[in-house]
Amino acid sequence: MAAATERKPALGKLESLGAKMVGEVERGDSPTFDTALRSKSNILYDEAIGCLRLGPNTESRTFVNVAQAKKFMQTVAVASRCKKFLEEDAHASIRGLFYQLKYSLGEEFDEELFSEQEESNPLIEDLEVALKLKREDLNLNTDRKGVVAGSMVLMDKFGGEKTEIDCAKQGRSGWMVPSDVDNGMDFVSVDADWVLVVEKDALWQRLNEDKFWKKENCILVTPKGQASRGCRRLIRKLANRKLPVIVFTDNDAWGWYIYWAIKTGSINLAYLANDIATPEARFIGMTMQDLKDYDFLNKLTIKAKDVDVKRAEEMLAYPWIARHKEWVVELKAVIKSRRKIEQDALQGQRLSFVGEYLREKMGKKKFLP
């Protein structure tokens, strides 16, 4: 019952949305659903908070509008099913929600409400924006992604039970980050000085085996590629505890964009603003400057493909990146040389060199903003 109590604010917001629509019908008006416009034209970089957010433009759906009727009905169906999940204190994946609603018009109707999951996913996001909630608050989960090791203890209150998780005692596997790190998840203690986010699981395993997190007293996190919402949210919560966040990725536009999605948020999730962005994060590597500082890496570069160069050019056009001259230099160097460096290449010297590389750059404060 404790978990259900924690969900009540979300349940109350859904009930208020439904009551508003019922009131509109009783007054003889068409029921409406209002939310912020999530198109690229309504996404702004807010220098005051250092992250991407939605602008002031909104959109409204009405039931009597022929062009909007189906989408309106689908939105109400998603909201209604989420309300049911909350009342039952049951969780579903966004894929599970799609299947729950696929044929939900009734047995007498041989017609789909949703044909593809691509129809239901944006409506979940619309509800998040309209109700100022995260999908996890609606008992909706996505795939788990991300692994942690370090001196951090968590209390997981899931399924009516309490489980204490010590991230320093998870062995080679580490603690897998769930999609929801807010509801029913509390910090018991965090006895680390900083956070290191490592793009690749292979490098995380290398550093975990070397007990880098223990020697350097850090929380070691890998998002295993692009960071999930749950992983970004965890990083944000650790930053809220005044732990510096340092990010370590490949030297290419894709790795660098992983950093920027952690730092400023992403275009697709601009509506979550600083709930998942960590503007104070800094970048430690890899960089094109590493080719000058560590000569052996020159023999271990990989030729950048056209798609890599195009991505770098796109990043140069983002004003929140182009405002930093250091990043302009790095991106232009990749475009000109058409070379990239994987963080795995640091093992070409010797396996333990990854830790040495990080310690040296930390000691000399060789960070990018």
C-alpha positions as CSV (number, residue, x, y, z in Angstrom):
1,M,0.0,0.0,0.0
2,A,3.0,2.3,0.5
3,A,3.7,2.4,-3.2
4,A,0.1,3.2,-4.0
5,T,0.2,6.1,-1.6
6,E,3.2,7.5,-3.4
7,R,1.3,7.4,-6.7
8,K,-1.7,9.4,-5.5
9,P,-0.5,12.8,-7.0
10,A,-0.4,11.2,-10.5
11,L,-3.8,9.5,-9.9
12,G,-5.3,12.8,-8.8
13,K,-4.0,14.6,-11.9
14,L,-5.6,12.0,-14.1
15,E,-8.9,12.2,-12.3
16,S,-8.8,16.0,-12.6
17,L,-8.2,15.7,-16.4
18,G,-11.2,13.3,-16.6
19,A,-13.4,15.6,-14.5
20,K,-12.6,18.6,-16.7
21,M,-13.6,16.7,-19.8
22,V,-16.9,15.4,-18.2
23,G,-17.7,19.0,-17.2
24,E,-17.2,20.2,-20.8
25,V,-19.6,17.6,-22.0
26,E,-22.2,18.4,-19.4
27,R,-22.0,22.1,-20.5
28,G,-22.6,21.0,-24.1
29,D,-19.1,21.8,-25.1
30,S,-16.7,19.5,-26.9
31,P,-14.2,17.9,-24.6
32,T,-10.6,19.1,-25.2
33,F,-7.1,18.0,-24.3
34,D,-4.4,20.7,-24.1
35,T,-0.6,20.1,-24.1
36,A,2.6,21.9,-25.0
37,L,3.7,21.7,-28.6
38,R,6.6,19.3,-28.8
39,S,7.8,20.2,-32.3
40,K,11.4,21.2,-32.9
41,S,10.3,24.8,-33.5
42,N,9.1,25.0,-29.9
43,I,12.3,23.7,-28.3
44,L,14.6,26.3,-26.8
45,Y,18.0,26.3,-25.1
46,D,17.6,28.0,-21.8
47,E,20.9,29.6,-20.8
48,A,19.6,30.3,-17.3
49,I,19.3,26.6,-16.4
50,G,21.7,25.3,-19.0
51,C,19.4,22.8,-20.7
52,L,16.9,22.4,-23.5
53,R,13.2,23.0,-22.7
54,L,9.9,23.5,-24.4
55,G,8.8,26.9,-25.5
56,P,5.4,28.6,-24.8
57,N,3.5,27.2,-27.8
58,T,0.6,24.8,-27.1
59,E,-1.8,22.6,-29.1
60,S,-5.4,21.6,-28.3
61,R,-7.3,18.5,-29.4
62,T,-11.1,18.3,-29.5
63,F,-13.4,15.4,-29.9
64,V,-15.7,17.1,-32.4
65,N,-12.9,17.9,-34.8
66,V,-12.9,15.2,-37.5
67,A,-9.2,15.5,-38.0
68,Q,-8.5,15.2,-34.3
69,A,-11.3,12.8,-33.0
70,K,-9.3,9.6,-33.3
71,K,-6.2,11.0,-31.7
72,F,-8.3,12.6,-28.9
73,M,-10.0,9.2,-28.3
74,Q,-6.6,7.5,-28.2
75,T,-5.2,10.0,-25.7
76,V,-8.2,9.5,-23.4
77,A,-7.7,5.7,-23.7
78,V,-4.1,6.0,-22.7
79,A,-5.0,8.2,-19.7
80,S,-7.8,5.8,-18.6
81,R,-5.5,2.8,-18.7
82,C,-2.8,4.5,-16.8
83,K,-5.4,5.4,-14.1
84,K,-6.2,1.7,-13.9
85,F,-2.6,0.8,-13.5
86,L,-2.2,3.3,-10.6
87,E,-5.4,2.1,-8.9
88,E,-4.2,-1.5,-9.1
89,D,-0.6,-0.5,-8.2
90,A,0.5,-2.5,-11.2
91,H,3.2,-1.6,-13.7
92,A,3.4,-2.1,-17.4
93,S,5.9,-1.5,-20.2
94,I,5.0,1.0,-22.9
95,R,4.9,-2.0,-25.2
96,G,2.4,-3.7,-22.8
97,L,0.3,-0.6,-22.8
98,F,0.1,-0.7,-26.6
99,Y,-1.2,-4.3,-26.5
100,Q,-3.6,-3.6,-23.7
101,L,-5.2,-0.9,-25.9
102,K,-4.8,-2.4,-29.4
103,Y,-8.3,-3.8,-29.5
104,S,-10.0,-2.0,-26.7
105,L,-13.2,-0.6,-28.4
106,G,-15.2,-3.6,-27.3
107,E,-16.1,-7.0,-28.7
108,E,-18.7,-5.6,-31.0
109,F,-16.1,-3.4,-32.8
110,D,-13.7,-5.3,-35.1
111,E,-11.4,-2.3,-35.4
112,E,-8.1,-1.4,-33.9
113,L,-7.6,1.6,-31.6
114,F,-3.9,1.4,-32.3
115,S,-2.2,-0.2,-35.3
116,E,1.4,0.5,-34.2
117,Q,3.2,1.4,-31.0
118,E,4.5,4.5,-32.8
119,E,0.9,5.8,-32.3
120,S,0.7,5.3,-28.6
121,N,4.2,6.4,-27.5
122,P,3.8,10.1,-28.4
123,L,0.5,10.2,-26.5
124,I,2.2,9.0,-23.4
125,E,4.6,11.9,-23.9
126,D,1.7,14.3,-24.4
127,L,0.3,13.2,-21.0
128,E,3.6,13.7,-19.3
129,V,3.8,17.2,-20.6
130,A,0.1,18.1,-19.9
131,L,0.1,16.7,-16.4
132,K,3.7,17.7,-15.6
133,L,4.6,14.1,-14.8
134,K,7.1,11.5,-15.9
135,R,5.8,8.3,-17.5
136,E,7.3,6.4,-14.5
137,D,4.8,8.3,-12.3
138,L,2.0,6.7,-14.4
139,N,3.4,3.2,-13.6
140,L,4.8,2.9,-17.1
141,N,8.3,1.3,-17.5
142,T,10.8,1.1,-20.3
143,D,13.8,-1.3,-20.7
144,R,16.4,-1.2,-18.0
145,K,19.7,0.2,-19.2
146,G,22.8,1.2,-17.4
147,V,25.0,-0.3,-14.7
148,V,26.5,1.1,-11.5
149,A,29.3,0.3,-9.1
150,G,30.5,2.3,-6.1
151,S,30.0,3.2,-2.5
152,M,26.3,3.8,-2.7
153,V,23.4,2.1,-0.9
154,L,19.8,2.3,-2.1
155,M,16.5,1.2,-0.6
156,D,14.2,-0.3,-3.2
157,K,10.6,-0.4,-2.1
158,F,9.1,-2.4,-4.9
159,G,6.2,-4.9,-4.8
160,G,5.4,-4.2,-1.2
161,E,8.9,-5.2,0.0
162,K,12.0,-3.3,1.0
163,T,15.3,-4.4,-0.5
164,E,18.6,-2.7,0.4
165,I,21.1,-2.6,-2.5
166,D,24.8,-2.0,-1.8
167,C,26.4,-1.0,-5.1
168,A,29.8,-1.8,-3.7
169,K,28.9,-5.4,-3.3
170,Q,27.5,-6.3,-6.7
171,G,30.6,-8.1,-8.1
172,R,31.4,-8.1,-11.8
173,S,27.8,-7.5,-12.8
174,G,27.1,-4.2,-10.9
175,W,23.6,-2.9,-10.1
176,M,21.4,-2.5,-13.2
177,V,19.6,0.9,-13.3
178,P,15.8,0.5,-13.4
179,S,13.7,2.7,-15.6
180,D,12.2,4.4,-12.5
181,V,14.7,5.7,-9.9
182,D,12.2,8.0,-8.2
183,N,9.1,6.1,-7.1
184,G,9.9,3.7,-4.3
185,M,13.6,4.2,-4.6
186,D,15.6,6.2,-2.0
187,F,19.3,6.8,-1.2
188,V,20.4,5.3,2.1
189,S,24.0,6.6,1.7
190,V,26.4,7.9,-1.0
191,D,30.0,7.8,0.2
192,A,31.7,8.9,-3.0
193,D,33.3,12.1,-4.1
194,W,32.3,12.2,-7.7
195,V,30.6,10.3,-10.6
196,L,32.3,8.9,-13.7
197,V,30.0,8.1,-16.6
198,V,31.6,5.7,-19.1
199,E,30.0,5.3,-22.5
200,K,30.8,1.6,-23.1
201,D,30.0,-1.4,-20.9
202,A,33.4,-3.0,-21.9
203,L,35.3,0.0,-20.5
204,W,33.1,0.0,-17.4
205,Q,34.0,-3.7,-16.9
206,R,37.7,-2.9,-17.3
207,L,37.5,-0.1,-14.7
208,N,35.3,-2.2,-12.4
209,E,37.8,-5.1,-12.5
210,D,40.6,-2.6,-11.6
211,K,38.4,-1.4,-8.7
212,F,38.8,2.2,-10.1
213,W,35.7,3.3,-8.3
214,K,37.1,2.1,-5.0
215,K,40.6,3.6,-5.5
216,E,39.3,6.9,-6.7
217,N,36.2,7.0,-4.5
218,C,33.7,7.5,-7.3
219,I,30.4,6.2,-8.5
220,L,31.1,4.3,-11.8
221,V,28.2,4.4,-14.2
222,T,27.8,3.1,-17.8
223,P,24.7,4.0,-19.8
224,K,25.8,1.3,-22.3
225,G,25.6,3.8,-25.2
226,Q,23.0,6.5,-25.3
227,A,21.8,7.1,-21.7
228,S,18.2,5.9,-20.9
229,R,15.8,8.2,-19.1
230,G,16.3,6.2,-15.8
231,C,20.1,6.5,-16.1
232,R,20.0,10.2,-16.9
233,R,17.6,10.7,-14.0
234,L,20.0,8.8,-11.6
235,I,22.9,11.0,-12.8
236,R,20.8,14.1,-12.1
237,K,19.9,12.9,-8.6
238,L,23.6,12.3,-7.8
239,A,24.5,15.7,-9.1
240,N,21.8,17.1,-6.8
241,R,23.9,15.7,-3.9
242,K,26.8,17.9,-5.0
243,L,28.8,15.2,-6.7
244,P,30.8,16.4,-9.7
245,V,29.8,14.5,-12.8
246,I,32.6,13.6,-15.3
247,V,31.7,11.9,-18.7
248,F,34.1,9.7,-20.7
249,T,33.1,8.6,-24.2
250,D,34.5,7.8,-27.7
251,N,36.1,10.5,-29.7
252,D,33.4,10.8,-32.3
253,A,30.2,12.8,-32.8
254,W,28.1,9.9,-31.5
255,G,30.0,9.6,-28.3
256,W,30.1,13.3,-27.8
257,Y,26.3,13.5,-28.4
258,I,25.9,11.0,-25.5
259,Y,27.7,13.6,-23.3
260,W,25.5,16.5,-24.6
261,A,22.3,14.5,-24.0
262,I,23.4,14.0,-20.4
263,K,24.5,17.6,-20.0
264,T,21.7,19.6,-21.7
265,G,19.0,17.0,-22.3
266,S,17.9,16.0,-25.8
267,I,15.6,17.4,-28.3
268,N,13.2,14.5,-28.0
269,L,13.0,14.8,-24.2
270,A,13.1,18.6,-23.9
271,Y,9.8,18.5,-22.1
272,L,11.6,16.9,-19.1
273,A,14.0,19.9,-19.0
274,N,16.3,19.8,-15.9
275,D,14.7,16.6,-14.5
276,I,17.1,14.6,-16.5
277,A,19.7,17.2,-17.7
278,T,23.0,17.7,-15.7
279,P,24.3,21.1,-17.0
280,E,27.2,21.0,-14.5
281,A,28.6,17.8,-16.1
282,R,32.1,18.0,-17.6
283,F,33.8,16.0,-20.4
284,I,37.1,14.3,-19.8
285,G,37.7,12.5,-23.1
286,M,38.3,11.2,-25.5
287,T,39.4,14.3,-27.6
288,M,41.4,15.0,-30.7
289,Q,44.0,16.6,-28.4
290,D,44.7,13.1,-27.1
291,L,46.4,12.3,-30.5
292,K,49.0,14.9,-29.6
293,D,49.3,13.9,-25.9
294,Y,49.4,10.1,-26.4
295,D,51.4,9.3,-29.5
296,F,50.5,5.6,-29.6
297,L,46.9,6.5,-30.3
298,N,47.8,7.8,-33.8
299,K,48.2,4.2,-34.9
300,L,44.8,3.2,-33.4
301,T,42.4,5.7,-35.0
302,I,39.5,4.6,-37.2
303,K,38.4,6.3,-40.4
304,A,35.3,8.3,-39.9
305,K,32.4,7.5,-42.2
306,D,30.3,10.0,-44.1
307,V,27.5,9.6,-41.5
308,D,30.0,10.4,-38.7
309,V,31.1,13.6,-40.4
310,K,27.5,14.6,-41.1
311,R,26.6,14.1,-37.4
312,A,29.6,16.3,-36.4
313,E,28.4,19.0,-38.8
314,E,24.9,18.8,-37.3
315,M,26.3,19.2,-33.8
316,L,28.3,22.3,-34.9
317,A,24.9,23.8,-35.9
318,Y,23.5,23.4,-32.3
319,P,23.9,26.8,-30.6
320,W,24.3,25.3,-27.2
321,I,27.4,23.4,-28.5
322,A,28.7,26.0,-30.9
323,R,28.9,28.6,-28.0
324,H,31.9,26.6,-26.6
325,K,35.0,27.3,-28.7
326,E,36.7,24.2,-27.4
327,W,33.9,22.0,-28.9
328,V,34.0,23.9,-32.2
329,V,37.7,23.1,-32.4
330,E,37.1,19.4,-31.6
331,L,34.3,19.0,-34.1
332,K,36.1,20.7,-36.9
333,A,39.2,18.6,-36.3
334,V,37.1,15.4,-36.7
335,I,35.5,16.8,-39.9
336,K,38.8,17.8,-41.3
337,S,40.9,14.7,-40.4
338,R,38.0,12.2,-40.9
339,R,39.4,10.2,-38.0
340,K,37.9,9.0,-34.8
341,I,39.2,7.2,-31.7
342,E,37.3,4.7,-29.6
343,Q,37.9,4.7,-25.9
344,D,38.8,1.0,-26.2
345,A,42.0,2.1,-28.0
346,L,43.5,3.2,-24.7
347,Q,43.9,-0.5,-23.9
348,G,46.3,-0.8,-26.9
349,Q,49.1,0.5,-24.6
350,R,48.2,-1.9,-21.8
351,L,44.9,-2.9,-20.1
352,S,45.5,-0.8,-17.0
353,F,46.3,2.4,-19.0
354,V,42.6,3.4,-19.1
355,G,42.8,4.2,-15.4
356,E,46.1,6.0,-15.8
357,Y,44.6,8.1,-18.6
358,L,41.7,9.2,-16.4
359,R,43.9,9.9,-13.4
360,E,46.3,12.0,-15.4
361,K,43.6,14.1,-17.1
362,M,41.7,14.5,-13.8
363,G,44.9,15.6,-12.1
364,K,45.7,18.2,-14.8
365,K,42.0,19.2,-15.0
366,K,41.9,18.6,-18.7
367,F,38.1,18.9,-19.1
368,L,35.9,20.3,-21.8
369,P,32.8,22.3,-20.8
